[in-house]
Amino acid sequence: MKLVIVESPTKAKTITKFLGSDFIVESSFGHVRDLPVSKMGIDIKHDFEPKYVVPKKAKVNLKKLQDLAKKSDQIILATDQDREGEAIAWHLAEALKVKTKDTNRIVFHEITKTAIAEALEQPRKIDMKLVDAQQARRILDRLVGYELSPFLWKKVAKGLSAGRVQSVAVRLIIEREREIKKFNIEEYWSVQANLQNGQKLPFLARLNKINGQTIAKLEIKNQEQAEKILTELKGAKYLVADLEKKQTKKQPPNPFTTSSLQQTANRWLGFSAKQTMLVAQQLYEMGFITYMRTDSLNLADKFLNEAAEYLKTNLGEKYSLTRRFKTKAKGAQEAHEAIRPSEVSRTPDSIAGDLNSNQNKLYKLIWQRAIGSQMTEAIIDATVVDIDAVATSPLIKGVRGINYQFRANGQIIEFDGYLKIYPEASQEIVLPEMKIKEELELLAIKPEQHFTKPPARFSDAGLVKELEKHGIGRPSTYAPTINTIIDRNYVERDENKRLAPTDIAFVVIDLLVEHFPKIVDYEFTAKMENDLDAIAEGSVKWQPIVKEFYEPFHANLESKYESINKNDIVPEEKSSEICDKCGAPMIIKTGRFGKFLACSAFPECKNIKSLPGTDRDKNGQPDNKEIAGLKDKYKAEICGKCGAPMIVKIGKFGPFLACSAYPKCKNIKGLNGVGQSTGLTCPVCQKGEIVQKRSRRGIFYACNQYPDCKTAFWGKPTGEKCPDCDSLLIEDAKKGEVKCSNKECGYIK
């Protein structure tokens, strides 16, 4: 028996279909060894030697693999072909006690019968250079996280974290936010004429020149100036002054890399980077696309031939043009192909029934992009028409002596080329046929008010592009980085799903920029990525790279413990509030989730609450207005044990009712979501109602028949059911997603 080990059960299931009965395919469920959670796990004094352990969740499955390995004639490690996959293969070999010289490591870029067969014919040994590069990244991140995070707990607030790449990403977001805040909004106006000629085909032309000079964007500053222009144009004739037609060719885009896939899926489909990679992983493991972590633009000859045949058969010879692409990305590494469909013949329509909604959307995008890259250019006929406003009255000619010229732009798609498959935005603007000196009829002329806009907050696509521009991170790190900074409350999604920094992010990044500049320096972080690439190539050893970073970092950190005072970083502020428990003044403090009120008599009194007039804090605690409403709502509530009035109190899990006869009577009563009903019947017991509740982790939603029914969701149910498994869909407000409440399903709307 031959034992094949991969990372995921889906991948195992797909590969099993292509192998004979003498093979057994099992999943490792990711890493079987890792650094310990409770301690550093790195022997700094002995060349940064990592101390790996088997995580608790991996022990049962590892025991199963060890038992199978003992019975197997051959062990084949078929994990992904990037550094992470190579490291998983090495950890498996170590845990299964397979000697490195005896390992059979296979890699493939797509999960197809042909690719698996070819890989089995060409096994290799584990590439320790790739393993070392992954180890170096893991160790560097552990050193920064486990040494800098406790410093932040002591000097800023508990629960904070720092990371080598995540902190740089947050800095980018904060610098963009500061650009937005200091942006000076300016008013400006434009003048637009609606014209037509004898063909009666109206078109718009915008005022472009005054006295032969092109109008600057902010030149017409207010309505008064715009109205003056309209006055001076009264009675003018509109004559075609110049007309230029030019044919241009629009080149098809490159096939997808990880970065361009994340950016395009974000813009076209509204997917977050994490969502894109999750769905792409599913498509890869099901055998529909090639490996999705890559910065290569190469396409296999097999695909090029299939694409050419498909296009010639279905669209005709004129649409097919075989193209090869060269990778320009600095430090391009990992996989050797761009992202493409495994089989060209699997058109989006032909496999729609095999995929869920999100898988269909992303597969279609990948298929269209890959096929589109092998097509001819689109041919665009572009037309530019300049139109003079010619004076017919003394007001224009004799008094002002000002010449105005308008411009109209149009384009017609002469040949759609690749746009037939990959429909990029290329709007046709049709202009009527015109001749120079032809007079046009003015249908209307009007001024339009505009305001300059500040730069937008980063979308997932924008942040990935910026990280890539600076050389920070690699294909496998973009999505986890964005997910991490959201999970750790440095960033939240605004109403447009863009990335907005939280208050505490400003405090932490300003501290890092001032006292640990290398940690958040763009060039230094990019250099570190290049060093990791050099390790993967075998040109340098990993230990000197880690040592070169760690020693000055650690020395600086030690000195900052002494020189930095917490009150200088997050000074306490006075407030007019009085503690309702002990009568001492309340002060304003800054915590992980922003500012809050705390009793000045701490630690004798540990009373805390949100600032008056603010919304619920990030823990889901209510503001003063809500508390007042609750007190009014439950003012007639009577204790069911002693008959005394019940009063509203605030605990660490939110508001609750407590007997006013305390401590004689200790009766308390939960408020079942503080009366906030979702209006949904519990899908499990069909008796209760899903209501909002609170815990130390924040707001959640649960059946009000607890403890008889323990149904609960960590997101607000939408009322819709998952199309894949029929479970309730829930809102994940933090990540801007609607997803299935069944974690095993993985559906994201």
N, C-alpha and C positions, 0 to 999 in steps of 0.2 A: 504493500500500500504506500502511496505517495501522499504526503500531507502538504497541502498548499495553504499558506496563511496570508490573509489580507487584513485591512484595517476595519472594514465595515461589513455588516451582514448583508446589505443590499449588493455590494460588490461581490461577496461570496456567492450569493444566489445567482447572479448573472454569469459568473465564471463557471459555475457548476454545470450550466447548460452546454458548455463547449468541451467538457472533459469527459473521459471515459470512466468506467466503473472502478478502475484501479486508482483513481484519485479521490481524495476527500478534501473539500475546501472549507476552511473555518475562518472565523473572524477574531481578531485580537481586541476589537472594540477600542481602537486607538492605542495609546501607549500602555505598555504593561509594567513599565518602570518610570519613575520620575523623582525629582527632588522632593524631600519631605515638606509638608505644609507648615508644620509647627516650628521648624527651625531652619537656619540658613542652608545646611546641607552641603556646604563647600568648605574644604580644608584649605583655608587661605595660606597657611604656613607651608603647606606641602604642594606647591605648584597649582593651587586652585582645584585640587582633585575633587570631583563631585561625588557625593555619597547618595547613590540612588536607592530608593525603596520601592516596594510593590504597593501601590495605593490599595486601600481597603476594597474599593469597588472592583478592582481588577483581579483579586486573589482567586475567586471561584473559577473564573474563566481561564486564568493562567494554569490552574491545577488541571483543568480539562485538557488544555493544550499540551501540558507536560505528559499527561497520561497517553495522549494520542501520539506524541513524538516518540515515546518509548516503543510503541508498536509499529512505527513507520519505518519503511526501508529508506525513505528519502524525505528530507524536509525542504520545501521550496518557499522562499520568502518573496511574496509578490505585492509588497506594499508600494505606495505611490513613488514616483521617480524623482521627487524633489528632496531637499535636505531633510525635511521632516519625515518623509517616508523612509529615507535611508536610515535615519536615527531609530525609527520604530523597528526596522528590520534588525538593526544591531542590538537593540534592547531585547528583542525576541530571542536572538541567537544567544545572548548572555543568560537570559532567564531559563532557556531550554537547555543550556549547557552544550550548545553546538559550537565546536571549534570554528574559528573564522575561516581556516583553510578548507573546512568541510561544508561551508555554506553554499547553497544554491540560490542566488539572488536573481530574480527576473524583473524586468521593467517593460512597460508598454504604454503607448500614448493614447490608445483607445481599447475598449473592452469588446473586441470582436473575435470570432473564432480564428481568423487568420492571424491577428496580432498575438493572441495567446499561444498559438501553435509555434509561431516564429520565436517568441520569447523563450519558450520551453526548449527550443533547439539551441539557444545561445545563452545559457545561464552564466553568471559572473559571480565574483566574490563581492562582499560588502565593501563599498568605497568609503574608507575611513576618513578621507579628506572631507567628504560631504558631512559625515557624522561629526567630525571635529568642528566644522563651521556651525552646525546646528547647536552643538554643545557650547561653543563660545558665545553664541547669541543668548542661549538660555542662562548661562552663568553670568554674563554681563547684566542681563535684565534682573536676575535674582540679586546680585550685589547692589544694584541701584535701588531696587524695590525694598529689600529687607534692611538696608542701612539708612536710606533717605526717608522712608515712610515713618519710622519711629521718631525721627527728628521733626517731621511735620506734626505728628501727634502732640509732641511736647511743646513746640513753638507756635502752632496755629490751632489745630483742633483734632480731636480723636477721630479715627476712622478714615483719615486722608491717605492718599497713596501717591507715589511718583513713579515714573517709568521713563526709560531711555528714549523711547519713540513717542509714547503717549503724551509726555509733557511738551515735546516740540509741537505736536499736533494742536494741543490746547493753546500754545503760544500763538500759532498762526491764527486761530479762531479769535483770540483776544485782540491781536493787532488789527484784524479786520473790524472787530466791533468798535475799537477806538477810532478807526478811520470813519466809521459810520457816525459816531457821536460827534466828532469835530467837523463833520461835513457841513458846509454852508450852503443851504438851499437857495437857489437863485431863480427868479422868474424870467422867462423869455417867451417871445411870441413868434409865430410864423404866419405867413399869408399864403393862402391856397386858392387857386382858381379852378373852377369846374368849366371845362371847355368842350366844344364839339365842332366838327366840320360838317360837310355835306352828307357824310355817311351816317350822321345822327348817332354816333357811338361816343358817349360822354367819357371823358378821362380827366384826371386831376393833374395839375401842374403846380409846383411850389415855387415861390419867389426865390431866385437863386443868386441874382446879381443886382447891385445898385451902382450905376455909373461904371460898369465894367468890372467892379470888384466883387468877388464872391462874398456873400454874407456870412459872417461868423455866426456860430450857433447862438451866442448871447447878444448879438448886435441889436435886435429889436427887443428892448428891455421891458416894455410895458404896453398896456392897451392904448395909451395915448399916442405912442409912436406908431403902433399898428394902424390905428384909425386915421392918422395923418396920411399914411401911405394910401389907404383906401380912398381918401378924399382926393389925393393927387392923381389917382388912377380913374377917376370918374370920366366916362366918355371915351376912354382909350380904345384903340383898335389892337387886336391881338394877331400878330403876323408871325408865321414860322420863319425864324431867322437862320436856323441851322438844323441839320438832321443827319445823324450818323447811325449807320447800321453796322454791327460787328458780330461775326460768328465766333463763339467761344466753345471750347470743349471742357466739360466738367468730368474730372477723373473720378473713378470709383474709389471708395475708401479702402484702406488696408484691412486685412482680416483682423479679427479680435485678438488682443492680448488680454490678460486679466484686467489691467488698468482701463483700457478702452471699453471693455465689456461692462465693467462697473459704472463707468461714466455714462455710457449710452443707455444702459438699462435704467439708470436713475433719471435721465432726461426723458426718455421715451415711455418708460413703463411705470415710473414713480417708485421703483424698487430701491431700498436702501442697499448699501454695499454688502451688509451681512445677508440680506435676503437674496441678493443676486448670487452670492457664493454658495449659499445653502441650496438653492434650486439648481445651480450649475453642478454642484457635487452630486445631487440626485440624478441628473441627466447623464453625467459621466458614469456613475456606478450602475445605471440601468443599461449602459452601452450605447447611448444615443449621440454623445459628443466625445471629442477627445479631451485630454486632461486640461483642466480649467485654470491651473496656476502656471502661467507662462508669460514671458516677455519676448518670445520669439515670434517672428512673422513668417517663418518658413511653412510651406505647405507640401505635403507628401506628393510624389508623382502619381500615386494611386488616386488621390483626390483630384489632382489637376486633370487627369485623363477622364475621370468620371464626370467632372463638372463640364468639361468641353463637350462630351457626348450628350449629356443632359440638355445643354443649351442648344446644341445644333438640332437635336431631335424635337425639342419642344418649342423653341423660339426661332430657330433658323441660324444659319451660318453667320449672319451679320451681327448677332448679339454675342458671339463667343470670341474671347481673346485671352489666351493663356498668359498669366502674369506670375512672375516670381518676385518676392519681396525680400529686401535685406533689412535685418534688424538694426535700428539706429540707437536703441536705448542703451545708455551707458551702463556697463556692468551686466548686460543681458545674460541670463543664466537659467538654471533649472531645466525646464522642458525644451524640446527641440522642435515643437510645432506650434503654430497659432491654434486658436480654438476654432473647431470646425465640426460639422456633423460627421459621424463615423461613416455613414453611407449617404451619398448624394440622393439616391433613390427614395430615401425616407423623407419625403416632403412633409411639411407641417400638416397638411390636410390628411395625409395617409396615416399618420400616427396619432392624430388628435384624440382618438378614443383610448389610447394607452396612457395618456398623461392627464394630470390635473390642470386647473386653469393657469396657475403660475408657470408650471413646467411648459405648457403649450406656448405661452407668451414668450418665454425666454428662448425656447428651442427655435421658434419661428424667427426671432431676431438673429440668432446665431446662424441659422441656415441661410437666411436672406443675405447677411453680411458676407459670409464665406462665398456663396455663389456669386453675389454681386461683384466681389473682388476679381472674378474671372470673366468679367463682361466688358464690352466696349464702352467708350465714353459716351456721355449724353452730349448732344449738340444743341447749344442754346443760341438763338438769334436775339441779340440784345439791341435795343433801339434807344437812342438819346435824342430828344427833341428840345431845342431852345426856342423860346417864344418871346418876342419883343412886345412890350406894351407901348404902342406908338401914340404920341400925343395928338389929340384932335381939338384940344381947347387951350386957350391962353393960360389957364390955370396950370396946366402941365408944362407947356412949351415956354411961355414967356415969363411966368412968375418963378417956377421952381427950377426948371432946366434939369430935371433929374430923369435919368433913363433907368427903366426897370426891365428885368428879363426873368422869365419863368422857365422852369425845366420840368419835363416829364420823362420818366424812365419806363420802359416796357421790356418784356422778354417773352419769347415764345419758344417752347421746347420743340425744336425741329426733328430731333430723333431722341427717343427716351433712353436708349442704351441700358446701362445698369439700373436706371431708375425704375425700369419695368419690374425688377425683382426687389430692389432695395429702395423704397420710396422716400428718400430724404426730402426735406422741405425744399421745394423748388417751385414756388408759386408762379403761375403764368399771369402776366399783366399785359393784356392785349391793347395795343394802341391802333387807331385807325390809320389807314394809308394817308400820308400827308406829303405836300410838296413845299419847297422853299418859297417864301413870299405869299403862301396861301393864307387867306384871312380866316380866323376862327371865330366862332360865336361864343361869347361869354354867357354862361348860364347862371353862374353865381360866383361871388368872391367873398371870402370870409377870413378873419383872423382867428388863430387858435392859440390859446394860452397853454404854456408848458412850464414845468419846473425841473430843474436839474435834480437828478436822483443820486443818493449816495451809493457806494458799492454795496452789492447785496451780500448778506451773510452767506457763508459757504453751504452749498448743498453737499451731499455725499460725493457727487461727481466733481464738484469744484475742489473739495479738500483733497481727494485722491489725486487730481491733476496737480495741485500745488505741492503735495508731498513728492510726487514723481518729479516735478520740475526741480526741486531742491535735492533730489537724489536720496530722499529719506524713506526708509522702508523698502520692501520688495513685494512682489505680487501676493505672497501669502500673508503679508502683515497688514495691508490696508484695511480690510473689513474688521479684523479683530481689534485694531487700534481704535477705530471709530466706535465700535461696540463698547470697548473698555472705558473710554472717556465719558460715554453716556451713563454706563452702569455705575461709575464712580462719582456721578453727580457734578462733574466739571462742565458738562455740556448738556443741554436739553434741546429738544426740537421745538421750534416755534410753530405758529399756526400754519406756516407754509412748509413745514417739515425741514426747515433749514436749521443749521447748528448754531445755537446761541449759548455763550458762556454764562455760567452762574456766578453769583457774587463771590463765592469762595474761590473760584478759578482765578479771578483777578489777584486775590491775595497771594495764592500759592505761586502763580507764575511770576509776579513781581518779586517775590522772595527768591525764587530760583534764578531769575535774570540777574539780580543784584549780587547774590552770594554764591551761586553755583552756575556761572554763565556757560560752562562747557556742556552741562546737561541739556540746556535748551538752545544751544548754538546750532544753527542750520548747517554750517560748513563742517563743524566737528562731527555732528551726527551722520552726515553724508560720508565723511572720511571713514567713520567706523563701519558703515555698510561696505565700503570698498575694501576695508581690511578683512571683513568676513568673506567677501568674494575671493580675496587672495588666499585665505585659508582653504576655501573650497577647491581652489585651483592647485593647491599644494605648494605654493611659492613661499609661504611663511607658516610657522607653527602658531597654534592658538594661544599657548600659555604666555608668551611675551606680549601679545596684543592685549590680553586681559590685564597683565601686570602693569603695562604702560598706562592703562586707563585707571586702574584701581588705586594705585599707591598715592598719586596726587589727589584723587577724589576723596579717599578716606582721610588723608591728612587735613584737607580743607574742612571736611565734615566735623572732625574732632575739634578744630579751632572754633567753628561756628557755634557749637554747643555752648562754648564759654562766652562768646562775644555778642550773641543775639539774645535780646530780651523779648519775651512773648508780647509784652504790653506795647512794644514798639511796632510789632507786626500787626496785631489785632487789638488795639486799645479798647478798653471798656468805656462805654458812654453812659452818662447819667440819663435818667428818665424821670417822669413825673408820676410813674406808677408806684403803688404801694402793695407789698406782698399781702395777699388775702389770707395767708396762713399764719404769719408771725408779725405783720405790721412793719417790717423793715423796708427800706427803699428798694425798689427793683432797679437793676442796671441792665444795659444792653450789651450782650456778648455776641461773638461771632462763632458759629459752629460749622460743622460740615455742610449743613443745609441752609446756611445763611444766618442772619441776625435773629436773636430771640431775647426775651426778657428772663432774667434769672435773679433770684433773691440775693441781696448783698450779704445776708447772714450765713451764706454757704460756708462750711458744710453742716452747720447746725440746722439750717433750713434748706431743703433741696428743691424748693418750688421753682418751676420754670413754666413759661407759656409764650405763645406767639405774640408778636408786636401788635398793638391795637390798630385796627383798620386795615391790616394786611389780610391776604387770602390765607387759606389753610397752609400751614408750613409743609415742608417736603415730607414730613412724617405723617401727614394727613390730619394733624391736630386742628381743631376749629378755632376761628377767631372770636373776639369778644361779642360781636353782633350775633353770631350763631349761638354762643352760650346763653346770651340773654333770651333768644328765641326758645331755646330748650327749656330754660327755667320757667318761662311763661307757659309753654306747652304742658309741662308736667307739674305745675304748681298744685294741682288737686290730687296728685298721686299719693296713696296711703300705703304704708308698710303692711305687707300681708302677714307679718309675724306678730307685730306688737301694736299696730294701729296708729303709730306716729307718722307725721308727714315724711315723705321721701324728698330728698333734695338732689339737685344735679351737681355732680363732682367731676373733676377731670383727672384721669389717671394716665399712666404711661401708654395705655392702649386706647385713649380717647375718653369721651364722656360716658358716665354711668350714673345710675340712681343709687343713693345710699340712704339708709335710715338716719333720720335726724337725732334719734335717741342713742347713737353711738357714743360711748363704747358698750352701753348696756345691751343694745341690739346691734348686731353686726350684719344685718341683712343688706345685700346689694343686689342690683338687678341691671343686666345689660340693656342697652337701648336698641338692639337689633338694627344696626346701621343708622342709628339716630333718626329713625323714621324715614330714611331715604330709600324708598322702594324702587325697584327697577321695573315693576309691573309684569315680571316674568314668572311663570310657574316653574317650580323646580323640575328639571327633566328626569330626575331619578325617582323621587318619591311621589311626584305628581300631586302632592298635598300642600306643601309649603310654598313660600314665595322667595325669590332671590332678592336679598337686601344687601345694602352696603354695610360693611363692618370695618373695624380697625384692629391692627395688631402692632407689635413692635416693628414689623417690616413695612407698615403703612396700610393703605386701604386695600381691602379685598372684598369679594362678594360671595355670600354663602346663603344656604337655605335657612329660613327662620324657624325650622322645626328641629334645629340642633338641640340636644345630642341624638335625637332619634334619626335624623338624617344629617350626614356629615359632608354633603356636597359643597365644594368651595372652588372659587376661581380667582386667580391673581390677575384679573383684568375684567372690565365691565362687559357682561354679555350683551351682544347686539340684538339678540332675538333670532338671528339667522342661524341656520345649521350648516355644518361643514359639508360641501358637496362630495367629499371623499369618504368620510366615516360617520357622518350624521351627528357628530357631537356639536355642542354650541360653539359659535365663533365669539371671541372676546377681543376687546380693544386693548392694545398695549400703547397707552398714551405716551410713554417715555420714548418708545422707539418709532412711534408713528405708524403702527401696523395693526391690521385686523388679522387674527390668526386663529387656528383651531385650538380649543381648550385641551384637546387630547395631545399630550406631548409626544406620543409615539407616532402621531399622524404627520406633523410637520407642515400642514397646509398653511399658506399665507396668502391672504386675498390680494 
